[in-house]
Amino acid sequence: MSEYVTETTVPEGEEFILHPGDFVLGTTAERVAIPDDLVAHVEGRSSLGRLAIVVHATAGLCDPGYEGQITLELSNLGTAPVALSPGMRVSQLTFTELKRPADRPYGAERGSKYQGQDGPQASRIGDDPEFATEGDGAASSGGER
């Protein structure tokens, strides 16, 4: 995956231009620790949405038990470049309370790939069981399991 990813750090006081059609991973400055009885939903700000900036493609949830910074999947769906800068408010969290704590919260016990992450993290989908190779003892034929 690293051959397709270039890491860019934007210094405080400078801007990153998100061009039309661009997709980048960003991160929150804040770290979160989601209790076992809550789910956090990552939402974009309407002011940025009106500029066609979205903050998540599909991964808009923080599972119960998740700890770390939140990776943002930033896309510019519009026709004009948009400047983003460190510390800029680009997202917000809303919460859903569960009826009871999660039986298997996000974390090491469950094999969670992104627990404790610092900074934006590229996809680790290759670590999923369905992508295991023959020597791993998992099925790789693509058939049902």
C-alpha positions in Angstrom: 0.0 0.0 0.0 2.9 2.4 0.8 3.8 2.7 -2.9 0.4 4.5 -3.4 0.6 6.8 -0.4 2.6 10.0 0.1 2.6 11.5 3.6 2.4 15.3 3.8 2.6 17.3 7.0 1.0 20.7 6.8 2.8 23.1 9.2 0.7 25.3 11.6 -0.3 28.5 9.8 0.0 27.0 6.3 -2.7 25.6 4.0 -3.3 22.4 2.1 -5.3 22.8 -1.1 -7.8 20.1 -1.7 -8.4 20.2 -5.5 -11.6 19.0 -7.2 -11.6 15.2 -7.4 -8.9 14.8 -4.8 -9.1 12.3 -2.0 -6.7 12.5 1.0 -6.5 11.1 4.5 -6.4 13.6 7.3 -6.6 13.3 11.1 -8.1 15.0 14.1 -5.8 16.8 16.4 -7.8 15.4 19.3 -7.6 11.8 20.6 -10.9 10.2 21.6 -11.8 7.3 23.9 -15.2 6.0 23.2 -16.9 4.3 26.1 -18.2 0.8 25.6 -21.9 2.0 25.6 -21.5 4.7 22.9 -21.0 4.8 19.2 -19.5 8.0 17.8 -20.6 9.2 14.3 -18.1 11.4 12.4 -20.0 14.2 10.6 -18.8 16.9 8.3 -19.6 20.6 8.8 -22.4 22.0 6.7 -20.3 25.1 5.7 -17.7 22.8 4.2 -20.4 20.5 2.7 -21.7 23.6 0.9 -18.2 23.8 -0.7 -18.6 20.1 -1.7 -16.1 18.9 0.9 -16.9 15.6 2.6 -15.0 14.2 5.6 -15.7 10.5 5.3 -16.3 8.2 2.3 -17.6 5.2 4.2 -15.9 5.0 7.6 -18.1 7.4 9.6 -18.2 5.5 12.9 -16.0 5.1 15.9 -16.9 1.8 17.5 -17.5 1.4 21.2 -14.1 1.0 22.9 -12.2 2.8 20.1 -9.2 5.0 21.3 -7.0 7.2 19.2 -7.1 10.0 16.7 -9.8 9.8 14.0 -8.7 9.4 10.4 -10.8 11.6 8.1 -11.4 10.6 4.5 -11.5 14.0 2.9 -12.8 14.5 -0.7 -13.5 17.5 -2.8 -16.6 16.7 -4.9 -16.9 20.2 -6.2 -15.4 22.2 -9.1 -13.2 24.7 -7.0 -10.1 24.1 -4.9 -10.6 24.5 -1.2 -7.9 25.5 1.3 -7.7 23.5 4.6 -5.4 24.3 7.5 -4.2 22.7 10.7 -6.7 23.4 13.5 -9.5 24.2 11.1 -12.9 22.8 12.3 -13.8 20.3 9.6 -15.8 17.6 11.5 -17.9 17.0 14.5 -19.0 13.9 16.5 -22.5 12.9 17.3 -23.2 10.0 19.7 -25.6 7.1 19.9 -26.1 5.5 23.3 -26.4 1.7 23.3 -28.9 -0.1 25.5 -26.0 -1.9 27.1 -22.2 -1.9 26.7 -20.9 -3.7 23.7 -20.1 -7.4 24.2 -17.0 -7.1 22.1 -15.7 -3.5 22.1 -13.1 -2.3 19.6 -9.6 -3.2 20.8 -6.8 -5.8 20.9 -9.0 -8.6 22.1 -11.0 -8.3 18.9 -8.0 -7.9 16.7 -8.9 -4.3 15.9 -6.4 -2.8 13.3 -6.6 0.9 14.2 -6.8 0.9 18.0 -4.6 3.6 19.4 -3.7 5.2 16.1 -1.7 8.4 15.8 -2.2 10.4 12.7 -4.0 9.3 9.5 -3.7 5.6 8.8 -3.8 4.1 5.3 -6.0 1.1 4.7 -5.0 -2.1 6.4 -7.6 -4.2 4.6 -4.8 -6.7 3.6 -4.8 -7.8 7.3 -8.4 -9.0 7.0 -8.9 -12.8 7.1 -10.4 -12.9 3.6 -7.1 -11.7 2.2 -5.0 -14.3 3.9 -2.6 -16.3 1.7 -2.5 -20.1 1.3 0.2 -20.5 3.9 -1.8 -18.7 6.6 -4.3 -21.6 6.9 -7.2 -19.5 5.7 -9.2 -20.0 2.6 -8.0 -18.0 -0.4 -10.2 -19.5 -3.1 -12.8 -16.7 -2.8 -15.4 -19.3 -2.0 -17.8 -19.2 1.0 -16.6 -20.0 4.5 
